[in-house]
């Protein structure tokens, strides 16, 4: 009989030793996984920070290019206004040119009319020279009074011929001067048009180049934004993994510690005691991740309370009357002073708990 008892005790001891070794190994594995996750999170955070800096730098470059484009647009607008003013001048000069052309046509018609008169005068002069005209005036005069009248008429005719010749020369010279002025004005306008057209072409070319650079920078900005979003997703996954590992470690630690004999009794438990008002909540009433990174949606049965860190330090092990041993692993906007919120698996159980005044002992 004693031999049988010894064998049973040996088996139990062996099982306990194996279980203890397994738990230690599991704890070591979980700790290693947590360290790896923390390292990955740190590396991912560095990537996120770097991409945010690149995003900010590219955004500043885009803003600079946009300012340059605004400046080019302003120059283009100004140049277009100058071109419009030049075009107005061109229209005005063209109008003057048309007037000059009309004046030239009128003068040419006037000259043509004078030419006909000059031809008739020349024929008359061929038939009778000036001396014969004068003699005829004297010989054909009937009286001295008639002679004076005839002589005055001849003098007037001779002066008229001279005036016609002088006017003809003046009009021809004016036509030549007007033609030269027209050519000069047309040349000036052509030069102005060429200058403005060259300037507009240069502005258009600069505008196209800056727009191409802006498009490239915007594409780069979009790529960085996409990469940043992916990095943020990876970061969130790592945080979720860390929360799961931390929760698993907490559960392992809680299961490895001997539970108190009764939730309602603090016999044998030592630590700082206080009385608090306790309400209850679940992952259905709040977010999935607590202030310390525990995933309470994935681990709804874990023992955890929300506290005011100024009263109960975060991360403390506590004993709560009617609830048992738990981790102070969360905070809340309404959790102030001597008030706590205990975690329940679901909203229904949280409502059953209601509101109670209980004793709380901070174990560490």
C-alpha positions in Angstrom: 0.0 0.0 0.0 2.8 2.4 0.9 4.6 1.5 -2.3 1.5 2.3 -4.3 1.1 5.7 -2.5 4.8 6.4 -3.2 4.3 5.6 -6.9 1.2 7.9 -7.1 3.1 10.7 -5.4 6.0 10.2 -7.8 3.7 10.4 -10.8 2.0 13.5 -9.4 5.3 15.1 -8.8 6.5 14.2 -12.3 3.4 15.7 -13.8 3.7 18.8 -11.7 7.3 19.2 -12.7 6.5 18.7 -16.4 3.6 21.2 -16.2 5.8 23.7 -14.4 8.5 23.3 -17.0 6.0 23.6 -19.8 4.6 26.8 -18.2 8.0 28.3 -17.8 8.9 27.4 -21.4 5.5 29.0 -22.6 6.2 32.1 -20.5 9.7 32.3 -22.0 8.3 31.9 -25.5 5.7 34.5 -24.9 8.2 36.9 -23.5 10.5 36.4 -26.5 7.5 36.9 -28.9 6.7 40.1 -27.0 10.2 41.4 -27.3 10.2 40.6 -31.1 6.9 42.3 -31.5 8.2 45.4 -29.6 11.3 45.5 -31.9 9.1 45.2 -35.0 6.8 47.9 -33.7 9.8 50.2 -33.1 11.2 49.5 -36.6 7.8 50.1 -38.1 7.4 53.3 -36.2 10.7 54.5 -37.5 9.5 53.7 -41.1 6.2 55.6 -40.4 8.1 58.6 -39.1 10.5 58.6 -42.0 7.6 58.4 -44.5 5.8 61.2 -42.7 8.9 63.4 -43.0 9.2 62.5 -46.7 5.5 63.3 -47.2 5.9 66.7 -45.5 9.0 67.5 -47.6 7.2 66.6 -50.8 4.2 68.6 -49.7 6.4 71.6 -49.2 7.9 71.1 -52.7 4.4 70.9 -54.1 3.5 74.2 -52.4 6.7 75.8 -53.8 5.9 74.6 -57.3 2.3 75.9 -56.9 3.6 79.3 -56.0 5.9 79.3 -59.0 2.9 78.3 -61.2 0.8 81.1 -59.7 3.7 83.5 -60.5 3.9 82.2 -64.1 0.1 82.6 -64.4 0.4 86.2 -63.2 3.1 86.9 -65.8 1.0 85.2 -68.5 -2.0 87.4 -67.6 0.2 90.5 -67.6 1.7 89.5 -71.0 -1.8 88.9 -72.4 -2.8 92.3 -71.2 0.2 93.8 -72.9 -0.6 91.9 -76.1 -4.2 93.1 -75.9 -2.9 96.7 -75.5 -0.5 96.2 -78.4 -3.3 94.7 -80.5 -5.3 97.8 -79.7 -2.4 100.0 -80.9 -2.1 97.8 -84.0 -5.8 98.3 -84.7 -5.4 102.0 -84.2 -2.3 102.2 -86.4 -4.0 100.1 -89.0 -6.9 102.5 -89.0 -4.5 105.4 -89.5 -2.8 103.4 -92.3 -6.2 103.0 -94.0 -6.8 106.7 -93.6 -3.4 107.4 -95.1 -4.2 105.0 -98.0 -7.5 106.8 -98.6 -5.7 110.2 -98.5 -3.1 108.8 -101.0 -5.9 107.7 -103.3 -7.6 111.1 -103.0 -4.3 112.8 -103.8 -3.6 110.5 -106.7 -7.1 111.3 -108.1 -6.3 115.0 -107.5 -3.0 114.7 -109.3 -4.6 112.9 -112.1 -7.1 115.7 -112.5 -4.3 118.2 -112.5 -2.5 116.2 -115.0 -5.4 116.6 -117.4 -5.4 120.3 -116.9 -1.6 120.4 -117.4 -2.0 118.5 -120.7 -4.5 121.1 -121.9 -2.2 123.9 -120.8 0.6 122.4 -122.7 -1.4 122.1 -125.9 -2.4 125.7 -125.6 1.2 126.8 -125.0 2.3 124.8 -128.1 -0.2 126.7 -130.2 0.7 130.1 -128.8 3.7 131.0 -126.8 3.6 133.5 -123.9 4.8 136.4 -126.1 2.0 135.8 -128.6 -0.5 135.6 -125.8 0.7 139.0 -124.5 0.7 140.5 -128.0 -2.8 139.2 -128.7 -4.0 140.8 -125.5 -2.7 144.2 -126.6 -3.8 143.9 -130.2 -7.3 142.6 -129.5 -8.0 145.1 -126.7 -10.7 147.6 -127.6 -9.7 150.2 -125.0 -7.2 150.8 -122.3 -9.7 149.5 -119.7 -10.2 146.3 -121.7 -6.4 146.0 -122.0 -5.9 146.2 -118.3 -8.6 143.5 -117.8 -7.0 141.2 -120.4 -3.5 141.7 -118.9 -4.7 140.9 -115.4 -6.4 137.7 -116.6 -3.3 136.6 -118.4 -1.2 137.2 -115.3 -3.7 135.2 -113.2 -3.6 132.3 -115.6 0.2 132.3 -115.6 0.2 132.3 -111.7 -2.4 129.5 -111.7 -0.2 127.3 -113.8 2.6 127.8 -111.3 0.3 127.0 -108.4 -0.8 123.8 -110.1 2.8 122.7 -110.6 3.8 123.5 -107.0 0.7 121.7 -105.6 1.4 118.7 -107.8 5.0 118.5 -106.4 3.8 118.9 -102.8 1.1 116.2 -103.1 3.5 113.8 -104.7 6.0 114.4 -101.9 3.3 113.9 -99.3 2.4 110.6 -100.8 6.0 109.4 -100.6 6.2 110.6 -97.0 3.0 108.9 -96.0 4.2 105.6 -97.6 7.4 105.8 -95.6 5.5 106.5 -92.4 3.2 103.5 -93.1 6.2 101.2 -93.6 7.8 102.5 -90.4 4.7 102.0 -88.3 4.1 98.5 -89.7 7.7 97.6 -88.9 7.4 98.8 -85.3 4.2 96.9 -84.8 5.7 93.8 -86.3 8.7 94.0 -83.9 6.4 94.4 -80.9 4.3 91.5 -82.0 7.4 89.3 -82.3 8.7 90.3 -78.9 5.4 89.5 -77.2 4.9 86.3 -79.1 8.4 85.1 -78.1 7.7 86.0 -74.4 4.4 84.2 -74.5 6.1 81.1 -76.0 8.7 81.2 -73.2 6.0 81.5 -70.6 4.0 78.6 -72.1 7.1 76.4 -72.1 8.0 77.2 -68.5 4.4 76.6 -67.5 4.4 73.2 -69.2 7.7 72.2 -67.4 6.4 73.2 -64.0 3.1 71.5 -64.5 5.0 68.3 -65.4 7.2 68.6 -62.3 4.0 69.3 -60.2 2.4 66.1 -61.6 5.5 64.1 -60.8 5.6 65.4 -57.3 1.9 64.7 -56.8 2.4 61.2 -57.9 5.3 60.8 -55.5 3.1 62.3 -52.7 0.4 59.7 -53.5 2.9 56.9 -53.4 4.3 58.0 -50.1 0.7 58.3 -48.7 -0.1 54.8 -49.8 3.1 53.4 -48.3 2.4 55.3 -45.1 -1.1 53.8 -44.9 0.3 50.3 -45.4 2.9 51.0 -42.7 0.2 52.2 -40.3 -1.8 49.0 -41.0 1.3 46.9 -40.2 1.9 48.9 -37.1 -1.7 48.3 -36.0 -1.3 44.6 -36.6 1.8 44.5 -34.5 0.1 46.4 -31.7 -2.8 43.9 -31.8 -0.3 41.0 -31.7 1.5 42.6 -28.8 -1.8 43.1 -27.0 -2.7 39.5 -27.5 0.7 38.4 -26.2 0.5 40.7 -23.2 -3.0 39.3 -22.4 -1.8 35.8 -22.8 1.1 36.5 -20.4 -1.2 38.2 -17.9 -3.6 35.2 -18.0 -0.6 32.8 -17.6 0.7 34.8 -14.7 -2.8 34.9 -13.2 -3.3 31.2 -13.6 0.2 30.5 -12.1 -0.7 32.4 -9.0 -2.8 30.7 -6.3 -6.3 32.2 -6.3 -7.6 33.5 -3.0 -9.9 31.1 -1.1 -12.9 33.4 -1.5 -13.6 36.5 -3.5 -15.7 37.9 -0.7 -13.0 37.5 1.9 -9.6 39.3 2.2 -8.3 36.8 4.7 -4.6 36.2 4.1 -4.3 39.0 1.6 -2.0 41.9 2.4 -1.5 45.3 0.8 -2.9 48.8 0.7 -6.6 48.6 1.4 -9.3 51.0 0.3 -13.0 51.1 -0.4 -14.1 52.0 -3.9 -17.3 52.3 -5.9 -17.3 49.6 -8.6 -19.3 49.4 -11.8 -18.8 46.9 -14.6 -18.2 47.1 -18.4 -17.3 44.7 -21.3 -15.7 45.0 -24.7 -19.2 45.4 -26.1 -19.4 48.7 -24.3 -16.0 50.1 -25.1 -13.1 49.5 -27.5 -11.2 46.3 -27.9 -7.8 47.5 -26.7 -7.3 48.9 -23.2 -5.0 51.7 -22.1 -2.2 49.1 -21.5 -2.7 47.3 -24.8 -4.8 44.4 -23.6 -7.2 43.0 -26.2 -10.3 42.4 -24.1 -12.4 41.4 -27.1 -10.0 38.5 -27.8 -9.8 37.8 -24.0 -13.2 38.7 -22.6 -12.8 36.5 -19.5 -9.6 38.0 -18.2 -9.6 39.7 -14.8 -9.0 43.4 -15.4 -10.2 46.7 -14.0 -10.2 50.3 -15.2 -8.8 52.7 -12.6 -7.7 56.3 -12.0 -3.9 56.0 -12.2 -3.5 58.8 -9.7 -5.2 56.5 -7.1 -4.3 53.0 -8.3 -1.2 52.7 -10.5 -1.6 51.2 -13.9 -0.2 47.6 -14.1 -0.8 46.9 -10.4 -2.1 43.6 -9.2 -5.2 44.1 -7.1 -7.8 42.1 -5.2 -11.4 43.2 -5.5 -14.1 42.1 -3.2 -16.6 39.9 -5.0 -14.4 39.8 -8.2 -11.1 38.4 -7.2 -7.5 39.1 -8.3 -7.1 41.3 -11.4 -4.8 43.6 -13.3 -5.3 47.4 -13.3 -5.0 47.6 -17.0 -7.4 50.3 -18.3 -8.6 53.8 -17.7 -11.8 55.7 -18.5 -13.1 59.2 -18.8 -15.6 58.7 -16.0 -13.2 56.8 -13.8 -12.0 59.4 -11.3 -10.9 59.1 -7.7 -11.9 56.0 -5.7 -14.0 54.5 -8.5 -13.2 51.5 -10.7 -14.8 49.6 -13.6 -14.4 45.8 -13.6 -14.3 43.8 -16.8 -17.1 41.3 -17.6 -17.3 39.0 -20.6 -20.4 40.7 -22.0 -22.9 43.6 -21.4 -25.4 41.3 -19.8 -23.1 40.2 -17.0 -21.9 43.9 -16.6 -25.5 44.9 -16.0 -26.0 42.1 -13.4 -23.1 43.5 -11.4 -24.6 46.9 -11.3 -23.0 49.4 -8.9 -21.4 48.3 -5.6 -19.1 49.6 -2.9 -16.4 47.1 -2.4 -13.0 46.6 -0.6 -9.9 46.8 -2.9 -6.4 45.7 -1.9 -3.4 46.7 -4.0 -1.1 43.7 -4.0 2.0 45.2 -5.4 
